[in-house]
């Protein structure tokens, strides 16, 4: 089957009175993939999704689905399936009634509806529950009903608005995997809104990181994690050390009184202010007295040892302590007050926009 | 469930005062009325204590049954009209932006401050020939000559609906304003037009509150007195008018008491029947 559901967003802006929720978004999203809009609450990701669904009218900009301009189409003519944050199941209908709602709206004959409902129930592992009332279901079962209902009409676009936020942590992780496997099996173009970076990294082919109504970075999950484009992305996805220095003539970064090598640095002019992002697990500790290469000396101010994982806060004279993390094997027997050296491998130093 | 605390003296006081009030001013008169309905009427005079079923037997007379039928009919109609107008009205009201939403709600609620007398006489003027709405129609050239729309059946129905409408909106409003917007949006993403969403989702979800609103208007208008007395001819009188007519003009208090009790039982029976139907269908669904 040819992948359908290629989506193009062109200069989308949405204002609610004085408030700008989405401040100009241009995106081209590939068909057949799972794309997540990731960002803190209020970053405009849900508004963007609702404009794709047709539930909000853009103040400016166009939405194209498979090359066709659908900006002015009402939601019920858009060929989409959506799972809402509150799930929005119909309380007056049974499980089967909910899943078959869209089919009945399209006047599909009764026997075909019940056949398709059985198929969908099997797809989400809820066989035999067609006659249950919604109030009799658990949270996870309700989530599955909402998924099946949204997929009933084999829509071109599958939209998920924080679909798992109502569930407890364990169930959420389990359903993340289930939803992702389901999406891969069906090959349906899926857009998911989430504020949970773990969820986005677990499920997505492509992550769109948003902040204050704008797109900060678009990329594959690991690429976004390893090479964040901006300080915001580096901080929002995982944790990081942001080190501020100045560029030198030789393309290195001067930090305190030392110069650090940076792999794949963008072109920098001498003396330019530069922010480096170094993930805590990519920095290393050593007890060597004299730092050599990409390293800074410092004093250990705090140690958090959780057995499976340890974290060490080192004061290197920078505004914030540098955090070094790793598995217990890498623990080098340091304790509070020790003089240590923190190593920053050149490939772990990423220049980010402030 | 948490264990109930033993009621303190304060609790008894708080509950006791209204209970005593109800006992003295409702149960006692009600008991007197029950007794009166069995008393003996002295023709051309008043009544004396006794026990006879004469007044109750008169309930089966043609005039009375006709009045009862008419009262039921017009109250059912008023309930139907109010729901048909108030339900979509309240639904769209609850979906409006905040400012017009509150303003409109205040307008509707302010109609509650008008007494039945004022509403009755205002409509009587508006529907009359001398200064009524038809004069405006004539002035606009839409009608040839002014005419009176009252007294008449439609005038009574209009008056009853006007009085009951704000109560109906008040009953529907809390539930409709709490209706999850995402539920109607979900229906739309599944291919339902706004119109079909309204009929396949909003109305079925709201069925219990629609029944409650209907019932409220029904019972409320069943006991209405002034509107049909002002805007109707004697054949448009509701049971309440008939009762007061018997009590004050014919001085037949035992018969009036029997009719009033009958009306109470009728109202309760209707409420019971509707509640029974509602719980049945809910259990089956």
Contacts between the chains, C-beta under 8 A, distances in Angstrom:
chain1	res1	chain2	res2	distance
A	53	B	185	8.0
A	53	B	189	6.0
A	54	B	188	8.0
A	55	B	185	5.4
A	55	B	188	7.5
A	55	B	189	7.7
A	74	B	188	7.5
A	74	B	193	7.5
A	75	B	185	7.2
A	75	B	188	4.3
A	75	B	189	5.5
A	76	B	188	4.8
A	76	B	189	7.3
A	76	B	190	7.7
A	76	B	191	5.1
A	76	B	192	5.7
A	76	B	193	5.4
A	76	B	194	8.0
A	77	B	191	7.9
A	78	B	189	7.6
A	80	B	189	5.5
A	81	B	189	6.6
A	81	B	190	7.5
A	82	B	185	7.8
A	82	B	186	6.9
A	82	B	189	4.3
A	84	B	182	4.3
A	84	B	185	7.0
A	84	B	186	5.9
A	85	B	182	7.2
A	86	B	180	6.0
A	86	B	182	5.1
A	88	B	180	6.2
A	88	B	182	3.9
A	88	B	183	4.6
A	88	B	185	6.9
A	88	B	186	4.0
A	89	B	183	7.8
A	89	B	186	7.8
A	90	B	183	6.6
A	90	B	186	7.6
A	90	B	187	7.6
A	90	B	201	6.1
A	90	B	205	7.3
A	91	B	183	8.0
A	91	B	205	6.3
A	92	B	201	7.9
A	92	B	204	4.5
A	92	B	205	5.1
A	92	B	207	7.5
A	92	B	285	7.1
A	101	B	187	7.1
A	101	B	190	5.5
A	101	B	192	7.8
A	101	B	200	7.6
A	102	B	190	3.7
A	102	B	191	5.2
A	102	B	192	7.9
A	105	B	187	8.0
A	105	B	190	6.3
A	105	B	191	4.8
A	105	B	192	4.9
A	105	B	196	6.3
A	105	B	200	7.2
A	106	B	191	5.9
A	149	B	186	7.8
A	149	B	190	7.0
A	150	B	189	7.4
A	150	B	190	7.8
A	152	B	190	7.6
A	153	B	190	7.0
A	153	B	191	6.7
A	159	B	189	7.7
